[in-house]
Amino acid sequence: MRPFSAILALTLLVVCDAQNKVVLTNDDGWAVAQIRAEYTALNAAGYNVILSAPAENESGTGSSTTTPTMLTEPCEFNTCPTGSPAEGSNATDARINYVNAYPVDAVRYGIQTSAPKFFHGAKPDFVISGTNIGNNLGSTVNISGTIGAASEAALEGIPSIAFSGASGSQVSYTTLSQTTASSTESANIYTALVLKFTQALLSSGGAILPAGISLNVNFASISNCPSAASYKFVLTRLTANSGATDVTTCGTDHLPAESTEITKGCIATVSVFNASNKADVNAATQAVVLNKLTSILSCP
């Protein structure tokens, strides 16, 4: 008979492996308030999370890639000193990692290096990129590091979602203790929306997303939206195209452009894009996502 301690250890290992394994990344940097709020909330919700993000703000770098190098200046908000190694981790939590390179390199490190270490040799189940500080709408997806990281994950065979929000500030995670600060309020609201959306997607069963496909989710400003419950998710497309035939929903086969829909109040737009070219997908692929997210999608 196995000792109780051995049985308990085995049980905990099985439970850990059964959790949804997530790599969390962004382009704003590993120490911004938004990504740390999400890291804490995802863990609290039972997800098995690794954070792997750039050492500094790398917004607007798209799908750029380079070899990570030693820090020649401190990490953002002085969270690591000059001379720190190319990749490193938080002193009190080894699952919080920085990579001194671009978002693509950071998510690649999370998938290829950190995941096998913390997920007992397994790949992550999916990647969350963002929530970005500022929306990524329409053609902006081509230069967004948040989109670049999500695309890289999908191309490596890991389902991914890119989240972006109109509100928020490029501030340190240490400011989250200031509960009435607007940056903290937006971080908390957007984090709740990330959790709601992620749970809906994962609970739909089957493959999380079609291969090579990612989602671009944008949250409107919190100005007149005091809580996550204020928002409704709407299926959109990256760019307007009156000649395209989209999935039929809400009585039409023409999805609204995300840049138009997000101006209509407390809206979270959901666009399906091809990770290879960062363009809208066909109606059949949109239909797969529509069917998986029916429980939370609303009509425009």
C-alpha positions in Angstrom: 0.0 0.0 0.0 1.3 3.4 -0.9 1.9 5.9 1.9 -0.8 8.6 2.2 1.7 11.3 1.4 2.6 9.6 -1.9 -1.0 9.2 -2.9 -1.7 12.9 -2.0 1.3 14.0 -4.1 0.1 11.9 -7.1 -3.4 13.3 -6.7 -2.2 16.8 -6.7 -0.1 16.2 -9.8 -3.1 14.8 -11.7 -5.2 17.7 -10.6 -2.5 20.2 -11.7 -2.2 18.5 -15.1 -6.0 18.5 -15.5 -6.2 22.3 -15.2 -6.2 24.4 -18.3 -2.6 25.2 -19.0 -2.1 28.8 -20.0 0.7 31.0 -21.2 0.0 34.7 -20.6 1.8 37.3 -22.6 1.5 40.9 -23.9 3.5 43.6 -25.6 3.3 46.2 -22.8 5.8 44.4 -20.6 5.9 41.8 -17.8 5.3 44.3 -15.0 2.3 46.4 -16.1 -0.7 46.3 -13.9 -3.1 44.8 -16.4 -1.1 41.6 -17.0 -0.4 41.0 -13.3 -4.1 41.5 -12.5 -4.9 38.8 -15.1 -2.2 36.5 -13.8 -3.6 36.7 -10.3 -7.2 36.2 -11.4 -6.5 33.3 -13.7 -4.6 31.5 -10.9 -7.4 32.2 -8.5 -9.9 30.8 -11.0 -8.0 27.5 -11.1 -6.0 27.9 -14.3 -2.4 26.7 -14.4 -0.6 29.8 -15.6 2.8 30.9 -16.8 3.5 34.6 -17.5 6.1 35.2 -20.2 6.3 38.7 -21.5 8.8 41.3 -22.7 11.2 42.9 -20.2 10.1 46.3 -21.5 7.3 47.9 -23.4 7.4 46.5 -26.9 4.2 48.0 -28.2 3.9 48.3 -32.0 6.5 45.7 -32.8 4.1 43.3 -34.6 5.7 40.0 -35.4 9.3 41.1 -35.1 11.7 38.6 -33.6 15.2 38.7 -32.4 17.6 36.8 -30.1 17.1 37.8 -26.5 20.1 39.6 -25.0 21.3 40.7 -21.6 19.7 43.9 -20.2 21.7 47.0 -21.0 19.2 49.0 -18.9 16.7 48.0 -16.2 13.5 46.2 -16.9 10.4 48.4 -17.0 9.6 50.0 -13.6 13.1 48.9 -12.4 11.8 45.3 -11.9 15.2 43.9 -12.9 18.6 45.6 -12.9 21.0 46.5 -15.7 23.0 43.4 -16.5 20.2 40.9 -15.9 20.2 37.8 -18.1 18.3 37.7 -21.4 15.5 35.7 -19.7 14.7 35.9 -16.0 11.9 35.4 -13.5 10.3 37.1 -10.5 12.3 36.5 -7.3 9.2 35.2 -5.4 7.4 33.5 -8.3 9.3 31.6 -10.9 6.3 31.3 -13.2 6.4 35.1 -13.8 9.1 35.5 -16.6 10.5 38.3 -18.7 12.3 37.9 -22.0 14.5 40.8 -23.2 13.2 40.7 -26.8 9.9 41.1 -28.7 6.4 39.8 -27.8 6.9 36.9 -30.4 10.1 35.9 -28.6 8.4 36.1 -25.2 5.5 33.9 -26.1 7.8 31.5 -27.9 9.9 31.2 -24.7 6.7 30.6 -22.7 5.6 27.8 -25.1 8.9 26.2 -25.8 10.9 26.6 -22.5 8.7 27.5 -19.6 5.7 25.3 -20.4 7.7 22.0 -20.5 9.3 23.0 -17.2 6.1 23.8 -15.3 3.6 21.7 -17.2 5.5 18.4 -16.7 6.6 18.2 -20.3 3.3 19.2 -21.8 2.4 22.0 -24.1 0.1 24.8 -23.0 -3.6 24.4 -23.8 -3.9 28.0 -25.0 -2.3 31.4 -25.0 -3.8 34.7 -23.8 -2.1 37.7 -25.2 -3.0 41.0 -23.5 -5.1 42.7 -22.4 -3.2 45.4 -24.3 -3.3 49.0 -23.1 -5.2 50.5 -26.1 -7.4 48.9 -28.7 -6.1 47.0 -31.7 -8.7 47.5 -34.4 -8.7 46.9 -38.2 -5.3 47.3 -39.9 -3.6 48.0 -36.6 -3.4 44.3 -36.1 -0.5 44.3 -38.6 1.7 46.3 -36.2 0.4 45.1 -32.8 2.8 43.1 -30.7 -0.2 41.7 -28.9 -1.6 40.3 -32.2 1.9 39.2 -33.2 2.3 37.1 -30.0 -1.2 35.6 -30.5 -0.4 34.8 -34.1 2.9 33.2 -33.2 1.1 30.9 -30.7 -1.5 29.8 -33.3 1.2 29.1 -35.8 2.9 26.9 -33.2 -0.3 25.0 -32.9 -1.5 26.6 -29.6 -5.0 28.2 -29.7 -4.8 31.9 -28.8 -6.8 35.0 -28.0 -5.6 38.6 -28.3 -7.3 41.0 -25.9 -7.1 44.8 -26.0 -8.9 47.5 -24.1 -9.5 51.2 -24.7 -8.9 52.2 -21.1 -5.9 51.7 -18.8 -2.5 53.1 -18.4 1.1 51.9 -18.8 1.7 51.7 -15.0 3.4 49.2 -12.6 1.6 46.3 -11.1 2.4 47.9 -7.7 -0.3 50.5 -8.4 -3.0 47.8 -8.2 -3.2 48.5 -4.4 -4.7 51.9 -5.3 -8.2 50.4 -5.7 -9.9 53.6 -6.8 -7.3 54.5 -9.5 -8.8 54.5 -13.0 -6.0 52.2 -14.1 -6.9 49.7 -11.4 -10.6 49.9 -12.2 -10.0 49.2 -15.9 -7.6 46.4 -15.1 -10.2 44.7 -12.9 -13.1 45.1 -15.4 -11.0 43.9 -18.3 -9.7 41.0 -16.3 -13.2 39.9 -15.4 -14.1 40.1 -19.1 -11.1 38.0 -20.0 -12.1 35.3 -17.5 -15.7 35.3 -18.8 -14.7 35.0 -22.4 -12.1 32.4 -21.8 -14.4 30.3 -19.7 -17.1 30.4 -22.4 -14.6 29.3 -25.1 -13.1 26.5 -23.1 -16.5 25.1 -21.9 -17.8 24.7 -25.4 -16.0 21.4 -25.8 -13.9 19.9 -28.7 -11.0 21.7 -30.3 -10.6 25.2 -28.7 -10.2 26.9 -32.1 -9.5 25.8 -35.7 -5.9 25.4 -36.5 -4.0 28.5 -37.5 -6.8 30.8 -36.3 -6.8 33.3 -33.5 -9.3 35.8 -32.0 -9.0 39.6 -31.7 -11.1 40.8 -28.8 -11.4 44.5 -28.1 -13.1 46.1 -25.1 -14.6 49.6 -25.3 -13.7 52.3 -22.8 -14.9 51.8 -19.2 -16.0 55.5 -19.1 -19.7 54.6 -19.1 -19.3 50.9 -18.3 -18.9 50.5 -14.5 -18.5 46.7 -14.5 -17.9 43.7 -16.6 -21.6 43.0 -16.6 -22.1 46.2 -18.5 -20.5 44.7 -21.6 -21.9 42.6 -24.4 -19.8 40.5 -26.8 -20.5 41.0 -30.5 -19.1 39.0 -33.4 -17.4 41.3 -35.9 -14.8 41.3 -38.6 -11.4 43.1 -38.7 -12.3 45.4 -41.7 -15.5 46.3 -43.4 -16.1 44.5 -46.7 -19.6 44.8 -48.3 -18.6 42.3 -50.9 -17.8 39.5 -48.4 -20.2 36.9 -47.4 -19.8 36.3 -43.6 -21.5 33.7 -41.4 -25.2 34.3 -41.1 -26.1 35.6 -37.6 -28.5 38.2 -36.3 -30.4 38.1 -39.6 -27.5 39.1 -41.9 -24.5 37.6 -43.6 -22.5 40.8 -43.2 -20.6 41.2 -39.9 -19.9 44.7 -38.7 -16.4 46.1 -38.7 -14.9 46.0 -35.2 -13.8 49.7 -35.4 -17.4 50.7 -36.0 -19.1 48.4 -33.5 -16.9 49.3 -30.6 -18.1 52.9 -30.7 -21.7 51.9 -29.8 -21.3 51.7 -26.0 -20.2 48.9 -23.7 -19.1 46.6 -26.4 -16.5 43.8 -26.7 -15.9 43.0 -30.3 -14.8 39.5 -31.3 -13.1 39.1 -34.7 -11.7 35.8 -36.1 -8.5 36.1 -38.0 -5.9 34.0 -39.9 -2.7 33.9 -37.9 -0.6 33.7 -41.1 -1.7 36.9 -42.8 -3.7 38.6 -40.0 -6.8 38.9 -42.2 -10.5 38.0 -41.8 -11.4 34.4 -42.3 -14.2 32.8 -44.4 -17.8 32.3 -43.3 -17.3 28.6 -42.5 -14.5 29.4 -40.0 -16.5 32.2 -38.5 -19.3 29.8 -38.0 -17.1 27.4 -35.9 -16.3 30.3 -33.5 -19.9 31.5 -33.5 -21.2 28.1 -32.5 -18.6 27.9 -29.7 -19.5 31.3 -28.3 -23.2 31.3 -28.7 -23.7 31.5 -24.9 -22.1 34.9 -24.6 -22.5 36.6 -28.0 -25.2 39.3 -28.6 -26.5 40.9 -31.7 -25.2 44.4 -32.6 
